[in-house]
């Protein structure tokens, strides 16, 4: 039979065969995808964060946290007051060391809440939180201790740590042990002392500026007010000047003490024991230090 006579027959056969083949192919693809777990086109179930694991970004590349931040090139020393294990070393912390104008105990156990939450545990936690925030801003942060010592360090060694680090700012973190009903924070500044091994003449001005920034930022971050029980200007500004603290007398770099609140007052103790409040306290410290360091860098200052 000639091609011309066979053509109509071939066209009819193809019109029947092609749809059958296409349908079979689609069925085969569907079965294959089902057996492969829906890997072709089926969306992946969200992970715990609610985002698809396939679309979640991986770890950040080599750039460290804080690199290029506003505090890059600065050194901050945080001094967590006391040591959780001081109570096991009462003889060692009782020995007397140089405090600049006199000699005093190496360290103390610190205070605690009525429920037994120790000041030393509080200060270490807040300091660690503040370190994370400051490093995120680009600062190099050093500790006088990080819960890695059997006791101490002694108060003279704490001052020496800031000096040897060439710190741009030092904050010693504490909580007060005043009476029930006494509430609020205060920042302790170094007095002008030139006696014995103490000479604070060069640091009183910058330390006051650090304290002013810290008091303002801490109040804003935590909602706490200045310690009214101290009376006078301290009840308004939250700033207190003292000449009896070795950590200030022996410092050669800007340094302040921050008493975050009173652990002996039940209402205030509940705040200090709250991790969320401690995070706000850390934010206040970081923001106060940031404002001070940027102000010093830009020359925005009021000498005290």
C-alpha positions in Angstrom: 0.0 0.0 0.0 1.3 3.4 -0.9 2.2 6.0 1.8 -0.6 8.3 0.6 -3.1 5.5 1.2 -1.6 4.6 4.7 -1.4 8.2 6.1 -5.0 8.5 7.3 -4.6 5.2 9.2 -1.3 6.3 10.8 -2.8 9.6 11.9 -5.7 7.8 13.6 -3.4 5.4 15.4 -1.1 8.3 16.7 -4.1 10.3 17.9 -5.1 7.3 20.1 -1.5 6.3 21.3 -0.2 9.8 22.3 -2.7 10.6 25.0 -2.3 7.1 26.5 1.5 7.5 26.6 1.3 11.0 28.2 -1.1 9.8 30.8 1.1 6.9 31.7 4.1 9.1 32.0 2.3 11.5 34.4 1.2 8.5 36.6 4.8 7.3 36.7 6.2 10.7 37.7 3.6 11.0 40.4 4.4 7.6 41.9 8.2 8.3 41.8 7.7 11.7 43.6 5.6 10.0 46.3 8.1 7.3 46.9 10.9 9.9 47.1 9.1 11.7 49.9 7.8 14.6 47.9 11.2 16.0 47.1 10.0 17.5 43.8 7.8 20.4 44.5 6.3 19.5 47.9 7.0 22.3 50.5 9.1 21.3 53.5 7.5 21.4 56.9 8.5 24.5 58.9 11.0 24.0 61.7 10.6 25.2 65.3 11.1 28.8 64.3 8.3 28.7 61.8 10.6 29.1 58.8 11.4 26.4 56.3 14.8 24.7 57.1 15.7 25.0 53.4 15.3 28.8 53.5 16.8 29.4 57.0 20.2 31.2 56.8 23.2 29.2 58.0 25.7 30.3 60.5 27.1 33.8 60.0 30.4 33.8 58.1 33.8 34.6 59.6 32.9 38.2 60.7 32.9 38.2 64.6 30.0 39.7 66.5 30.6 43.4 67.1 33.3 43.8 64.4 33.0 47.3 63.1 30.7 48.3 66.0 30.7 51.7 67.6 32.9 50.6 70.5 35.6 48.8 68.4 39.0 49.6 69.7 37.8 50.2 73.3 38.6 48.1 76.4 36.0 47.7 79.1 36.6 45.8 82.4 33.7 44.4 84.3 34.2 43.6 88.0 31.6 41.2 89.3 31.5 42.0 93.0 32.6 39.3 95.5 32.8 35.6 94.6 30.2 32.8 95.1 32.8 30.7 96.9 34.1 33.3 99.3 32.0 31.8 102.1 34.2 28.7 101.9 37.4 30.7 102.3 36.7 33.1 105.2 40.3 33.0 106.4 41.8 33.9 103.0 39.4 36.8 102.4 39.9 38.1 105.9 43.6 38.9 105.3 44.2 42.7 105.0 45.5 44.3 101.8 46.3 47.8 100.6 43.3 50.0 100.1 45.2 53.1 99.2 44.7 55.2 102.3 44.4 52.3 104.7 44.3 48.5 104.8 41.2 46.4 104.7 39.9 42.9 104.1 40.8 41.1 100.9 37.1 40.7 100.1 33.8 39.8 101.8 31.1 37.3 101.1 28.6 40.1 100.0 25.0 40.1 100.9 22.0 38.0 99.8 18.2 38.0 99.6 16.1 36.4 102.4 15.6 33.4 100.1 19.4 32.9 99.9 20.1 34.4 96.4 23.7 35.6 96.8 25.0 39.0 95.7 28.0 37.2 94.2 25.7 35.1 92.0 23.7 38.2 91.0 26.7 40.2 90.0 28.3 37.5 88.0 25.1 36.9 86.0 24.5 40.6 85.3 28.2 41.1 84.3 28.1 38.2 81.9 24.9 39.6 80.3 26.5 43.0 80.0 29.6 41.5 78.4 27.6 39.9 75.7 26.0 43.3 74.9 29.2 45.2 75.0 31.0 42.7 72.8 28.1 43.0 70.3 28.9 46.8 70.2 32.6 46.0 69.3 34.2 46.5 72.7 36.9 44.2 74.1 35.6 43.1 77.5 37.7 41.7 80.3 36.6 40.4 83.7 38.4 40.6 87.1 37.1 37.0 87.6 34.5 34.8 85.9 33.6 32.4 88.6 36.9 30.6 87.9 38.7 31.2 91.2 38.3 29.6 94.6 37.8 33.0 96.2 38.4 36.7 95.5 40.2 38.3 93.8 41.2 40.7 96.6 40.1 44.4 96.2 43.6 45.6 95.4 43.9 43.0 92.6 40.5 44.0 91.2 41.8 47.6 90.9 45.0 46.4 89.3 43.1 44.4 86.7 41.6 47.6 85.2 44.9 49.4 85.3 46.9 46.7 83.6 44.2 46.3 80.9 44.5 50.0 80.1 40.7 50.0 80.4 38.7 52.9 78.9 36.0 52.2 81.5 35.6 49.9 84.5 32.3 49.1 86.2 32.2 47.1 89.4 28.8 45.4 89.7 27.2 45.1 93.2 23.9 45.0 95.1 23.3 46.7 98.4 22.5 45.1 101.8 20.5 47.9 103.4 17.4 47.6 105.5 13.9 46.6 104.5 12.0 49.4 102.8 15.2 50.8 101.3 14.9 50.7 97.5 16.7 52.1 94.4 20.2 52.0 92.8 23.2 54.2 93.2 26.5 54.7 91.5 29.6 55.2 93.6 32.3 57.7 92.3 35.9 58.1 93.4 36.6 61.0 95.7 39.7 63.1 95.0 42.3 61.3 97.1 46.1 61.8 97.2 47.2 59.9 100.2 49.3 56.7 100.7 49.2 54.8 97.4 46.0 56.5 96.3 46.0 59.2 93.7 42.7 59.7 91.9 43.2 63.2 90.6 43.3 62.1 86.9 40.2 59.9 87.1 37.7 61.8 89.1 36.4 63.8 86.1 36.0 61.0 83.6 34.7 58.7 86.4 31.9 61.2 87.2 31.0 61.3 83.5 30.9 57.5 83.4 28.7 57.5 86.5 26.3 60.1 85.1 25.8 58.2 81.9 25.5 54.9 83.8 22.9 56.3 86.2 20.7 57.7 83.4 20.9 54.6 81.3 20.3 52.2 84.2 17.2 54.1 85.4 15.8 54.1 81.9 16.5 50.4 81.2 15.3 49.1 84.5 12.6 51.5 85.6 14.5 51.9 89.0 14.9 55.2 90.7 17.9 56.5 92.7 18.3 55.1 96.2 16.1 57.5 98.2 17.4 56.0 101.5 20.7 57.7 101.0 19.2 61.2 101.2 20.6 64.4 99.8 21.6 64.7 96.2 22.1 61.0 96.0 18.3 60.6 96.3 18.0 62.8 93.2 21.0 61.9 91.0 21.8 58.3 92.2 25.5 59.4 92.6 27.6 59.0 95.7 31.2 59.9 96.3 33.4 57.8 98.5 37.0 57.8 99.5 37.2 54.4 101.4 37.0 51.9 98.5 40.2 50.2 97.4 38.8 49.5 94.0 38.4 53.3 93.4 41.3 54.6 95.4 43.8 52.4 93.5 42.3 52.8 90.1 44.3 54.7 87.4 41.5 54.5 84.8 37.9 55.7 84.9 35.9 53.5 87.3 32.7 53.4 89.2 30.7 51.0 91.4 27.1 50.3 90.6 24.8 49.1 93.4 21.9 47.8 91.3 19.4 47.6 94.2 18.9 46.4 97.8 18.8 42.7 98.2 17.4 43.0 101.8 14.2 44.5 100.8 11.7 41.8 99.7 10.1 43.8 96.9 13.4 44.8 95.4 14.8 41.3 96.0 12.2 39.9 93.7 13.3 42.2 90.9 17.0 41.3 91.4 16.2 37.6 91.3 14.2 38.0 88.0 16.3 37.0 84.9 14.4 39.4 82.7 15.1 42.3 85.1 18.8 41.3 85.2 18.8 41.5 81.4 17.5 45.0 81.6 20.1 45.8 84.2 22.8 44.5 81.8 21.3 46.6 79.0 21.5 49.7 81.3 25.2 49.0 82.0 26.0 48.5 78.4 24.2 51.6 77.2 25.7 53.7 80.0 29.2 52.6 79.0 28.5 53.1 75.3 27.3 56.6 75.9 30.3 57.5 78.0 32.9 56.0 75.6 31.4 57.7 72.5 31.2 61.0 74.4 34.8 60.7 75.4 35.8 59.9 71.8 33.8 62.9 70.5 35.0 65.2 73.2 31.5 65.7 74.6 32.2 66.1 78.3 31.6 68.1 81.4 34.5 67.8 83.8 33.5 67.1 87.4 
